[in-house]
Amino acid sequence: MTLPGDGAVTAPLPEQFIRDALQNRHNRAILDRLPALGLPDAWLVAGCLFQTIWNLRSGQPPEAQIKDYDLFYFDPSDLSEAAEARANERVSACFSG
């Protein structure tokens, strides 16, 4: 599949999206560390993905203008605020410094 206006893209779109998203070093680092957090059904989502693609398409560095990186997860076994606070602490510890 090729994207409109971009004859250079020949990989299937999902594969190209993943390759492009991983050009952002922060996306790679987050995805490398995500399993260690032990968050069930966890995903890297939102602007950090589409902005990376937009940056690459517009000739900008992959990380340009990305102000935050969002993780979603779902743990049906504990939906409490305390569980959310513990998850936030684990994420902060994993990505600080």
Residue pairs with C-beta under 8 A, 6 or more apart in sequence:
1 9
1 10
1 11
1 12
1 13
1 16
2 9
2 10
3 9
3 13
3 16
6 57
9 16
11 19
17 49
17 53
20 52
20 53
20 56
20 62
21 27
21 49
21 52
21 53
22 28
22 31
23 52
23 56
23 62
24 48
24 52
24 55
24 62
24 63
24 66
25 62
25 63
26 48
26 63
26 66
26 69
27 44
27 48
27 49
27 52
27 62
27 69
30 44
30 69
30 71
30 95
31 44
33 94
33 95
34 42
34 44
34 71
36 94
37 87
37 90
37 91
37 94
38 90
39 71
39 73
39 75
39 87
39 90
39 91
40 73
40 74
40 75
40 76
40 77
41 73
41 74
41 75
42 71
42 72
42 73
43 71
43 72
43 73
44 69
44 70
44 71
45 70
45 71
45 72
46 70
47 66
47 67
47 68
47 70
48 66
48 68
48 69
48 70
51 64
51 65
51 66
52 62
52 63
52 66
54 60
55 61
55 62
55 63
55 64
55 65
55 66
56 62
71 91
73 87
75 83
75 87
